[in-house]
Structure formats: structure tokens, C-alpha cells
Amino acid sequence: MIEKKMIASTDSTESNRKQSNIRIALICAVLAVGIFVVDVASLPLGVAAGVAYVVVVLIALWLPKWQHTLAVAIGVSILTIVGFLLSEPAGIPWMVVTNRMLALSAIWLIAIGGSWLVFARRNKTEESLRKAEMEVDRARNAKSRFLETSSNDIRHHLQTLILLNGALQRLTDQEKTRDIADKQAEALARLSDLMNSLLDISELQSGDVEPKITETPIDPILMQLKDEFDHQASAKNLQLSFTSHGEVLLSDTVLLTRIIRILISNAIRYTTQGRITVSCHAEPDGLRLSVEDTGIGIAADQIDRIFDEFYQVENDPAGRDRGLGLGLSIVDHSAGLLGTKAEVTSVPGRGSTFSMLLPQV
């Protein structure tokens, strides 16, 4: 999400810059034409028009390239000379000519000297930005290398601890020891979820994930997730149901399974009673995959933010453990890789529905 915001911000900045440049060019053109018209209409003092043209060149220093500023200087120089020839300036002729020559000198002094100062400073700033971007790229590459070399080891050691804890639970008969082992198992499960979320979002942000789009039957994925979440739902007395009709999607099995897993996990976490329904049905433009719950819901003023990294809804009265707030960000990144987007409708106190439209075979 951060990268998307950066891209959107960059696009917005570029668009604003182009609009600003157009406005500056129009201002210069309008002022130059206006000054010329007044000049030709017998301006009382011949130097006044020259001074006004100097102002136009000063404004042109804000244009993006020094060549643009020089083009404006050439244009107003021509207008200065032509305006003098066509007008009937008052005052002593040699003084008027001298004033015009001074004005032309000022125009070119500003155009050349001002451009050099302005664009030298601009180039220095751009160079600093390029260096900063290179540092960011270097840090991103270092992070990617770290994740690539360490993620498997981290997951392996966590899985080993979980297996050892399971063995400890089976070996002990003492209630106190079993209680400690149960709490240890819960902490390990949370740690595993947190580490997986951090590694997943980092992997997605690195840009190294390439979706493998294939014909993907939805039923095996839903059956796998049913086996995975049945116990959690039953422990909270929630009805967990899956509805599909053997649909086959064009998708990446790993990314799609990850998305549905996160949505079901969130639904169970934020639902205290009622049901959770996972469904897949056909629409005119593709297959609609939905996860609907009867949980606490999401306030309207928070819906636009729930896919941000580390954001957590604030209307959970139970104060339950809500993780790092990365789940929906992972969903958003993964959906983007699949060429779709996650949509949400929600009513506080009544539940939420997350859905995606995916292509059908």
C-alpha cells in the first residue's frame, strides 16, 4: 500500500507540475501581449515597456527548463524592439533608445544569469533526490536479500518449536505443566502468524512475487480451508459454511488461498456469534468470491483505511488481540497481483462482506 501511495503521489505531483508550467507560460504570454498592445498605443515613456518585459522574464524563471526561459527572453526582446519601432514614445529620442537598450540588457542578464542560478540549484536538488532514491533502492534490495535468505530459516525454527510444544503437551500429565504448555502453544501460534504476516508483506512489497496464473478449481481450496478453520469456528460456536459449484478460475493458487485464508481468519476473529459464509458464484463479468460474516462490522469512516498497513479498526468492544494490522494489506497487494481488487461492504454491529471479482475459465 505504501508503494501505491508513493506512485499515486508521484503521479499527482507530476500532473500538478505540468499544470503549473502551463499556467506560468500562459501568464507570460498574456502579459507580453498586453504590454506590447499598450506599448504600440504610444506609451508615455518608452522605458516603461522595457521594464515590464523584465518582469515577464522574471516570471519565466519558474519554467522547468532554462531553454524555455531563454525562449521567453527572445520573444520579449523582439516585442521590445518592434514595440519601440511601431510606437511614438514621448520624451527625448536618444534617452528612450538608451532606456530600451538598458531594458534589453536587463532582460538578457536575468535570462542568462537567473537561469544559471535557478537551474544550478534545481540540478543540485535533483541530484540529491537521485542519491536518496539510490539509497532507498539499495536498502530495498538488501531487505529482499535478507528475506530471501532468512525467511525459510525463521519459518523452519518456528515450526520446530511448535512441533516440540506439541510433543511436550502429549508427554505431560500434570495439569499445571499442561496449562503452561497450552499458553506456550498459543504464544507460538501468534508469533508464527506475526512472522508470516511480516514476511509475506515484505515479499509482496519487494516486487519479487510473480503470479502464476493457471486454471484453478475453487473447491479444493475451499475444502482445505474448511479443514483448517472448522475447529476455530466451532470453538466460538460460529457456523462456518462454504458454497460453490465447482467453478474454475484463472488465478494463482497460492495467492488466492492466502487471500481467502486471511479473510476467514479475520471474520472469525471479529465475529462473536452467528455465521461466516464463504461463497463463489458467477456474475456477468466473472466469478465473485465472497467472505461474509455477522461480526462487529466496520464504521463508514474507516473503510477507506482498512487496507493500509498496520491499520486496525477501532470499534472492537472486546479489545481482542488484533495482530499487526497487516492482513488486509496483504489481501490488497495479492489481489492487485491477480489483476483485481478487494471490495468491502459493512454495517457496524451487523457484519461485513469482502469480495473479489475474478476471471472464469
MARZA-164554 format. One record per residue (C-alpha): x, y, z; residue in three letters. Coordinates in pm, whole numbers, plus 50000, padded with zeros to 5 digits. Layout:
N
XYZala...
// end
This chain:
361
500005000050000met502845023650076ile504225018649725glu500805025049576lys500545057249772lys504025067449660met503125060549296ile499835079549328ala501645108249499ser504285108949222thr501615109048950asp499725136749129ser502895157349172thr503795153348804glu500295163548697ser500375194048925asn503805203548789arg502575202148428lys499525223148511gln501715248348694ser504075250948393asn501125256848160ile499805284248388arg503225301448402ile503555300148022ala500055314747979leu500785342448227ile503985351448040cys502185351247704ala499245372247825val501495397747996leu503795400547695ala500905405847453val499275430847688gly502505450647728ile503025450747351phe499505463847284val499945491647539val503425499347405asp502225502647045val499405525147163ala502025552047245ser503165545147597leu504125578347762pro507645566647845leu509475542447619gly511385526447907val508235515648090ala507515488047841ala511065475147871gly510795473248248val507505454548217ala509145429147984tyr511825423448250val509045412548488val507845387248229val511345371948214val511485370348595leu508225350548592ile509645327848319ala512455316948556leu509875293648716trp509535273748393leu511045238348412pro513895242548159lys516365270648102trp515685268247729gln512095278647800his513285309447985thr515615318847701leu512755314447452ala510675338847655val513645363047663ala513945361247282ile510215367047245gly510035397447472val513225411747315ser511565410546974ile508415426347118leu510515453247287thr512195463246960ile509055460346743val507005479147001gly509525507447004phe509525509646623leu505715509846599leu505045533246890ser505555570446922glu507355572947254pro507335606147431ala510495622447559gly513955627147414ile514565600247143pro518145592047241trp517075587847606met514255564747502val516635544147287val519105542247575thr516355531147813asn515265504147570arg518835491747536met519125490447915leu515855471047930ala517155445947672leu520375442447871ser518355436048189ala516195410448009ile519215390247898trp521095394548224leu518125379648408ile517535353048141ala521145340648141ile522295347948495gly518985339748658gly518615307548462ser522105296648561trp521435302848931leu517935288048935val518725257048733phe522035250748907ala520155249649234arg517445228149077arg520025203448943asn521635201349285lys518275193049442thr517525167049174glu520935151149227glu520215148649600ser516885132249520leu518555107549284arg521055098249552lys518245093749802ala516365071349555glu519505050649503met519845046349879glu516205035549901val516735010449618asp519894997649788arg518024993350117ala515124976149940arg517494952049766asn519264944950095ala515904937950259lys514924914749976ser518194895450007arg517724892850383phe514184879850346leu515214855350078glu517974840550292thr516254841950630ser512544835850573ser512854798250532asn515094795550841asp512724816651051ile509694796250948arg511644763650998his512664772351355his509154783951445leu507704751851309gln510244731951510thr509214749951830leu505554743251757ile506264706251699leu508294704152023leu505484720952211asn503014695752069gly505284667452186ala505504683352532leu501724685452556gln501384648752472arg504064637452719leu502934656253027thr500074645353254asp500404672953510gln497664698953484glu499944728253570lys502554717853317thr499894712453051arg498474747053121asp501924762353071ile502384742352752ala498984754152623asp499884790352685lys503234784652519gln501454769452217ala499164799752195glu502124823652209ala503974803651943leu500894804151718ala500624841851748arg504334846051688leu504084823951380ser501154844451247asp503024877051306leu506214864851143met504324850850845asn502504883850800ser505724903950815leu507484880850573leu504514879750336asp504064917650317ile507814922850276ser507904897549996glu504964914149821leu506464948849858gln509804937649719ser508214932049379gly509734897249356asp506374879049357val505314868449009glu501784853748996pro501444820748818lys498034823148655ile496594788748582thr493224771548574glu492384769948945thr489444749049071pro487934766349374ile486564735149550asp489944720349662pro490954754049806ile487704757450000leu487904721650128met491444727850254gln490394759750434leu487314742850579lys489524716550743asp491844744250862glu489224766851023phe486434743251133asp487924738951478his488414776551535gln484854784151428ala483414756251643ser485364768651945ala483464801751917lys480134784951831asn480174800451485leu478614784751179gln481234782950905leu479854773450562ser481264771350211phe479194774449894thr480484767549544ser479504748649231his482784735149104gly483864768148948glu487284770548784val489064803948796leu492064818548617leu494234826748916ser497314819149121asp496504791249367thr498964802749635val497914839449628leu494214830949611leu494454806749904thr496354832750107arg493664858950041ile490764836350143ile492674823650449arg493244859050578ile489624869250517leu488284838550700ile490734843550988ser489664879951025asn485994870451007ala486404845151290ile488434869851497arg485834897551476tyr482674876551494thr481314866251834thr478074849851723gln476294839951406gly477854827251089arg480624830950835ile479854822550474thr482444817350202val480904816149857ser481774816549490cys479144824549229his479014835648867ala478404871348754glu478304885648401pro481934897448426asp483424867648608gly483264848648937leu482514867049259arg484394852549558leu482954864849890ser483584860850262val480594873150464glu480344874850844asp477934886751112thr480664903251318gly481244937651463ile481374954851125gly483414984851016ile482465021251053ala482005040350726ala484795064850809asp487285036050847gln486535015850533ile488895036250315asp491775029250557arg491404992550642ile493754981450362phe496555004050491asp499484986750655glu499314984051036phe495834999251046tyr493364983351289gln489654990151326val488805009151641glu485314996551711asn486164962851868asp484504962952212pro486154930552316ala489664945252294gly490884912452149arg494344906852007asp494224921251655arg497694913051530gly499754938551343leu497074950951107gly498824936150803leu496284910150694gly494114932250474leu497164949650333ser498424915450221ile494994908750071val495134941849882asp498644935549746his497804899649648ser494544909749480ala496454935749279gly498854909049155leu495844888849043leu494534918548846gly491574925449071thr490784944349390lys489204935749722ala485844952449780glu484094956350114val480624964750236thr479914966850607ser477334977350862val478584983051220pro477104957451453gly475744936051170arg478764923250980gly480984927350677ser481384912450332thr484714911450150phe484664901149786ser486684900049464met485744895649101leu487994870148930leu488114857448570pro486464824448490gln487764797348263val
// end
